[in-house]
Amino acid sequence: MNALWYGIANFFQSIFGFYDIVGNVFNYSCIVLGFVGLFYWLNYQRKFNKEAENNPNQIK
């Protein structure tokens, strides 16, 4: 019975050992991608606001 539990433990250690290799690269890439998306969206929002200021025939 002991060998069964150690076998399961070794299996999970080998699966989750992948996270030791990756480290925080995934976290940093998510943060960078979030900021890139934020600045992309803010740029479009600035363009839309400028277009709305130049068009007086719209409902506000």
C-alpha positions as a printed Julia matrix, in Angstrom:
60×3 Matrix{Float64}:
   0.0    0.0     0.0
   2.94   2.25    0.75
   4.26   1.81   -2.79
   0.92   2.98   -4.21
   1.02   6.27   -2.31
   4.67   6.88   -3.17
   3.89   6.11   -6.81
   1.08   8.68   -6.83
   3.33  11.21   -5.09
   6.12  10.69   -7.62
   3.62  11.04  -10.47
   2.37  14.4    -9.19
   5.89  15.62   -8.49
   6.89  14.86  -12.06
   3.81  16.64  -13.44
   4.17  19.74  -11.29
   7.94  19.85  -11.81
   7.09  21.66  -15.04
   6.22  24.75  -12.99
   9.73  24.87  -11.55
  11.11  25.09  -15.08
   8.66  27.79  -16.17
   8.99  29.87  -13.0
   7.46  33.32  -13.17
   7.84  33.74  -16.94
   4.12  33.05  -17.45
   3.15  35.58  -14.79
   5.4   38.26  -16.22
   4.15  37.63  -19.73
   0.52  37.98  -18.56
   1.34  41.29  -16.89
   3.15  42.62  -19.97
   0.34  41.45  -22.26
  -2.19  43.17  -19.98
  -0.33  46.47  -20.14
   0.05  46.24  -23.92
  -3.69  45.62  -24.22
  -4.42  48.51  -21.87
  -2.35  50.98  -23.89
  -3.85  49.68  -27.14
  -7.37  50.2   -25.77
  -6.52  53.66  -24.37
  -5.18  54.72  -27.77
  -8.43  53.69  -29.46
 -10.45  55.41  -26.74
  -8.5   58.62  -27.35
  -9.3   58.4   -31.07
 -13.0   57.82  -30.36
 -13.12  60.75  -27.94
 -11.5   63.03  -30.49
 -14.02  61.92  -33.13
 -16.9   62.51  -30.71
 -15.7   66.06  -29.96
 -15.58  66.87  -33.68
 -19.11  65.55  -34.35
 -21.72  67.82  -32.7
 -24.69  65.93  -34.21
 -24.69  63.01  -31.78
 -26.58  62.22  -28.63
 -24.51  62.6   -25.48
